[in-house]
Amino acid sequence: MGLLERCQELFKTSNPYEVLGINREATEADIRRSYYKVSLKVHPDRAPEDQQATEKFQVLGKVYAVLSDKEQRAVYDEQGTVDEESDLLSKERCWEDYWRLLFPKITVKDILEFENKYKGSDEERLDVIQLYVQHEGNMDSITASAMCCSQEDEPRLCSIIQAAIESGEVAALPAFTQETDKKKRARRKRADRERQEAEEMQKEMGLGEEDDSLVMMLKQKQKSREQNFNGFLSDLEAKYAKKSGAKKGKRGKK
């Protein structure tokens, strides 16, 4: 059975772009990021006894291999077919090794380095403004969604938003401009409680500040932020993972 037929069987679509949840205009970065997020859901480490999950993971690897290769992608875009004989789709390839070469594990050091570069950058400013618009000025949602954000960062985030309002870049939204002191205090108390819980969990697990296992502890902490933090890790791995190890095989004949 060919790749497109396997896509139809496992993902209910024979379109590789739809399998990854992207469109034909997707950039290389978009393809890489989507591949990471979709494949993470069926990664063998998460479902070692689920045969269908393993099969999906392997097919996703082949889909990414096709769409990330300019010649293979062009063939599919023009003809709606893939070159099944290409070395890119070799049955002998270990797709787990291929995935790990694309996405090395993120460590605490990686996170801290990213945080140092991200805070105060133009990228952070644009992200904060986007969150302000998306959440209609609700600071609870903004601080919960912002990357590398702690209670100490809130005044800085507010300054970014206020400057954007004053410059006319965004509109002044009541949820932000008229937020009550009571709501601010409640958010501060919640942040203090979450920080205390994280510190207690760190002590219980015997982790030091530079221990790479701290990443796992951070993933397991408070439920209210777990989804956002895991999303941050996903974006970080997909965006900054080393590309040097992801070598492609020789192209097959067209």
Sequence and secondary structure as in RCSB ss.txt:
>XXXX:A:sequence
MGLLERCQELFKTSNPYEVLGINREATEADIRRSYYKVSLKVHPDRAPEDQQATEKFQVLGKVYAVLSDKEQRAV
YDEQGTVDEESDLLSKERCWEDYWRLLFPKITVKDILEFENKYKGSDEERLDVIQLYVQHEGNMDSITASAMCCS
QEDEPRLCSIIQAAIESGEVAALPAFTQETDKKKRARRKRADRERQEAEEMQKEMGLGEEDDSLVMMLKQKQKSR
EQNFNGFLSDLEAKYAKKSGAKKGKRGKK
>XXXX:A:secstr
  HHHHHHHHHS   HHHHHT  TT  HHHHHHHHHHHHHTT TTT TT HHHHHHHHHHHHHHHHHTSHHHHHH
HHHHS   TTSGGG TTS HHHHHHHHS    HHHHHHHHHHHTTSHHHHHHHHHHHHHTTT HHHHHHHSTT  
GGGHHHHHHHHHHHHHTTSS   HHHHT  HHHHHHHHHHHHHHHHHHHHHHHHTT  TT TTHHHHHHHS HHH
HHHHHHHHHHHHHHHS  TT         
